[in-house]
Amino acid sequence: MRQFFATLLLALAAGSAAADAPPRFGLSGFGTLGVVRSDKDDYHFRSSGTQSARGPGQNFDPSVDSVLGLQGTGHLHDQLDFTVQAISRQAVGYNYSPHITWAYLRYRATPALTVRVGRTTTPFFMFSDSLNVNFATPWVRPPPEVYNLNPFSDLDGIDLLYRIPVGEMDLEIQGFFGNSAVSARSASARLKNAKGINFGLVGSGFSAHAGYARTRLELQWDANFSQALTRLLNAVDENAELSGTKGTTEFFSAGFQWERNNWLIIAEFAKRRVDRYINSAHAWYVTTGYHFNNLTPYATYSQQIQDSPASGAKLKPTLMPLLDPRNNAQQGVALGVRWDIARNIALKSQIERIDAAPGSRGMFPSDVAADYLKPASPVHVFSMSVDFVF
């Protein structure tokens, strides 16, 4: 499904032009109107570390999944074109200012080799290119246990894509290099000199992805809670580091999607290994669905596990949950259904049970330190959304 979004939007943009005269410029868009509600007042579900910890008080919160995006394309030459994409969705402090997610020049050097320069998506996951386009996936949202491992969405730099026919399938090799920045809850972070390689295989109802990236990590916490935690850790271990400019991160991912005889199976694994500032963790999910004409019910099991905490400092057992409030370890079981009510509109609903790991609040962050000392308990989350492209 990596190519689905680009193919669909280009097709819609060209719909008003003659078949033998594609437009020089095209404009298309996408969006999601969604609501989320949990069954516990003090557990506000968040799918990303870039979203504020507390909800504005609604019973049904529209800020988690709702997004609106526009994309413009222009053909400058037979081998040269450009793409610009902007989205509006909740960021830190309930800021909905439009954000440029794509802004690149693409040069087709040969039929097999493409070079892109500018801002693209950080290609760390199987569905990285469609993270904001929920219409392109069966779920209300991609399983956050996996996709929460990387909050960086944009990569400013260069990538090369090389396609090779392999029987009835196509092999795509992508190499990339660039920098990225993000503002998250109570912190700002940068990736410096990120470099990596991805492999994708597509064809015959099957697609697969595998990738590796390595980058420098800079992190600065700005919240009073994090600063107080740093002082506490330094009193125990003078070498404890929760922020700085000397971090190194590696990221691994692999997954596949298979569709045949109305059956749908998607699975993905990802691992984040960090030497300081944040925790190391791995996660995975498996989704099974079945197409009944325009209805697709599905079930997903997902899990994130912390491999090592952000700091090796030793605290009293009663204070250990304070050591790493960024530990999002949890497991979830979700049941949902997608209803394609029109060729460009899908209605989705999903209910899930989420169990946070001991010492973690999972994807239910809090600005109150005492909340991390409370025992974890199952939380049930209900979500509905309308996804569309135009």
Buried (B, 14 or more C-beta within 10 A) or exposed (E): BBBBBBEBBBEBBBEEEEEEEEBEEBBBBBBBBBBBBBEEEEBBBBBBBBBBBBBEEEEEBBBBBBBBBBBBBBBEEEEEBBBBBBBBBBBBEEEBEEBEBBBBBBBBEEEEEBBBBBBBBBBBBBBBBBBBBBBBBBBBBBBBBBBBBBBBBBBBBBBBBBBEEEEEBBBBBBEBBBBBEBBBBBBBBBBBEBEBBBBBBBEEEBBBBBBBBEBBBBBBBEBEBBBEBBEBBBEBEEEBBBBEEEBEBBBBBBBBBBBEEEEBBBBBBBBBBBBBBBBBBBBBBBBBBEBEEEEBBBEBBBBBBBEEBBBEBEBEEEBBBBBBBBBBBBBBBBEBBBBBEEEBBBBBBBBBBBBBBEBBBBBBBBBEBEBBEEEBEEBEBBBBBBBBBE
